[in-house]
Structures are given as C-alpha cells and as structure tokens.
C-alpha cells in the first residue's frame, strides 16, 4: 500500500514527519461531539467534528459511528472513548 489515505479501508500509514517528530497523536485528528448529545440520539454528521489532537476515537472511524445510537449523555468537545 502507498502512503496515501485509503478511506475505504480506514487505513493511513505513518508519515515520515509523524515518525520523525514522535508526535503521531498530535498530528492526527479524532472525532469529538460538536454539541451536547443526549442518550437515545442517533448520531448524524451535524453532531460530529474532527479535531486535533487524536484522543479517543480516531477520525478514520468517522463513518463507523454515524447512525449509531448514544446510550449515555455526552458533553460537547469531550473525546469519545
């Protein structure tokens, strides 16, 4: 596989700048709630935002969590885990 982002496989190779710097987590993005989400809500695109640093669920899983039902209340901008 090349170093290109392959969205269909949810795979991204470590880039040279990421490996050289040792800041893999700070360079990559994670999925965060864009607003407070109540339990029982089905997640839609308007509920999510991707931000740095990568804490919690990585942005490569964005489409995996769309249309999933939230079981507990989640606060805005607190990383999913």
C-alpha positions in Angstrom: 0.0 0.0 0.0 1.1 3.5 -0.7 1.3 6.3 2.0 -1.9 7.7 0.7 -5.0 7.8 2.8 -7.3 4.9 1.7 -10.7 5.8 3.0 -12.5 2.6 2.0 -10.1 0.6 4.2 -9.8 3.1 7.1 -6.1 2.9 6.9 -3.4 5.6 7.0 0.2 4.9 7.0 2.5 6.7 9.4 4.1 9.6 7.5 7.8 10.5 7.7 7.1 13.7 9.5 4.9 11.9 12.1 7.5 9.3 12.8 10.5 11.7 12.8 8.8 14.1 15.3 7.3 11.5 17.6 4.0 13.5 17.6 1.8 11.0 16.0 -1.1 11.7 18.3 -0.9 15.5 18.0 -0.8 15.4 14.2 -3.8 13.2 13.7 -7.5 14.0 14.2 -10.1 12.5 16.5 -13.9 12.6 16.5 -15.5 14.9 19.0 -19.1 15.8 19.7 -19.9 19.2 18.1 -22.6 19.8 20.6 -24.1 18.1 23.8 -25.7 14.8 22.7 -28.4 13.2 24.8 -28.8 9.5 25.4 -31.0 7.9 22.8 -29.9 10.2 20.0 -28.8 8.6 16.7 -25.5 10.2 15.6 -25.6 12.3 12.5 -22.9 14.3 10.7 -24.2 17.5 12.3 -23.4 16.0 15.8 -19.7 15.4 15.0 -16.5 17.3 14.3 -12.9 16.2 13.8 -10.2 18.0 15.7 -6.6 17.6 16.8 -5.1 16.0 18.9 -6.1 12.4 18.4 -7.5 11.4 21.7 -10.4 8.9 21.9 -11.7 7.6 18.6 -9.6 8.4 15.6 -11.1 10.3 12.6 -10.7 7.2 10.4 -13.7 5.7 12.3 -16.0 8.7 11.5 -18.3 6.7 9.2 -18.3 3.7 11.5 -20.0 5.7 14.3 -22.5 7.6 12.1 -26.1 6.3 12.7 -25.2 4.7 16.0 -27.4 5.3 19.0 -25.9 7.1 22.0 -26.5 5.2 25.3 -25.3 8.0 27.7 -25.3 11.8 27.6 -22.1 13.2 26.0 -20.8 16.7 26.5 -19.6 19.0 23.7 -15.9 18.6 22.7 -15.2 15.8 25.2 -13.4 13.0 23.3 -15.4 9.8 22.6 -13.9 6.7 24.2 
